[in-house]
Amino acid sequence: SRALLATCRRHTGRADEARDLMRRARSVEGVPRAWPGLLSLMEAAWDDPPRLELLQSGFGTLREAGTSGFVALLRPVDLALLCAAALRQGVEAEHVRAVIRKYDLVPPDPSVEGWPWRLEIRVLGGLRIDPTPAWGRKRPRVPLALLELLAQLGRPRDRRVSPEKLIDALWPDAEGDAGQHSLEVAIHRLRRLLGDSSTVLVDREGVGLDPARTWVDVWQLERL
């Protein structure tokens, strides 16, 4: 379409051609109600920071049209930047958060206020988790202790903790493979408790909370 071609022209430095193509795309008749909103967001993605009037027009039109499906035509990284800019400027906050959740967007900056993180963990002043897990009558001591360790000990560069450090902290008297087995069981129970296995990562770098989808209060303090 002309809109996609306009974006290509803009990215290759041909701004005048891009603006002309976008004007022609806006003049097309018989398009869905949400189409002008998408065009505004596509144009907003050309600038850093995005222009406020384009964010307002884009997200406002999509909300009024009752759809966000058209934004799937944007690259996820561009859509995430637009959503972050909209939240910073107070543009259609509830609709923007719904778009973020629908497309599982990763925040471009962990300090974005109002971003709907998949998991929020607070360890200062006592462990609190949002959304709050339902663990029934008995508090799952070991999975929660593991969660708190992951939040507090995760390396700043990747938020991983070595299995050895976790085993030493949780099962200091374990012998042989017993500690590793206990850790694997605890990870499984923690994932089940959180209801989302993707937030707890396990790889050759260690065990950690996914920093792209998890907000932790002590991590925020590290960034100050």
Phi, psi and omega in degrees: 000167178299325182295316178294321178295323178298318179297318178299317179298319181296319181290340179260014174084009182260071189295319182297317177297321181298314180297320179295317179296322180293322176299319180292324177296323180289337184276354181293135181261162176074022181267161177301156182301328184281346187301315178301326178295317178298317180299320179297319180290322177299318179290324179299326181291350180286335188247153176229109003280160178298146181289134184302315184296329178286323176297316180297315180294316184294301183290327178295316179295318180295321178296314181295328179282350178072030180210155172230008185298329183294336183292348177296344177284345176274151174295139181306321181294323178290318180297320178297319177297319179294318179296317179298316179296320179296317179295320179297328184257007176070034182263116173046051190303313183294318179295319180297317179296325177295321177296317180300315181293317183300318184258009176049053184283148178263129182294137178289341182213124183293351181267005182297119179289135175086003179292131182278085181295147178294328181215131175239132183231130175240125180249341178286125182080016181109143184292126174224141185232136176228122001290148183289123179291153175260107182247012174075210187281331185251125179291125181284090190301309186292311178302322180289324176295321177297316179301316181295322177295317180297322180290323187271329188254355183301131180299138182303327185286330182217358178064025177264155174233137181292145177304323181299318180294321179291318179296317179298325182283323187263326182225067185297338182260006182293142181242150177060229181270004184298319181295317179297318179297317180297322179294316179299318178295318181295321178297315178300316181291324178294316178300317179294322179296317181284340180074016182205101184293338185286345181280343177250113185260141176226121177208190185291345177278345180133204180244138181196167173273139182293112183291345178281343185230005183233131175254130180230132186299319182291333175293321180296320179296325179299330185277349182286000000 
